[in-house]
Amino acid sequence: MFEGPKAALDLIDQLMGNKKFNSAHTIYAVQADFCKKLGLVDKAINAYQRAIELVYQEPEKRYLNKQLAKIT
């Protein structure tokens, strides 16, 4: 994030084009966080929802749900 959240989000968006990454909940959680920081609420909501769909661990799911609740 040295270059700021916009540059980081651009990089995340590029990585999401790769099948290895776009099926992992973590990339959506990171995308959601950067979107939230940039005020892109709708995109953040969608990313949190996708991360929640993909996550297996209940503690992580609870955390993501809490983050989602903060912006909805």
TAQUINOR-V972583 format. One line per field, one symbol per residue. ss: DSSP state (h for helix, s for strand, l for the rest). psi: psi as a letter, one per 20 degrees, with the letter a starting at -180 (. if undefined). burial: b if it has 16 or more other C-alpha atoms within 10 Angstrom, else e. A space follows every 10 residues. Layout:
# TAQUINOR-V972583
ss=???
psi=???
burial=???
This chain:
# TAQUINOR-V972583
ss=llllhhhhhh hhhhhlllhh hhllhhhhhh hhhhhhhlll hhhhhhhhhh hhhhlllhhh hhhhhhhhhh hl
psi=jhjrhghghg gghghiiphh hjjphhhhgg ggghgghjjm gghggggggg ghhhqhpggg ggghhggghh j.
burial=eeeebeebbe ebeeebeeee ebeebbbbbb bbbbbbeeee beebbebbbb bbeebeeeee beebeebbee ee
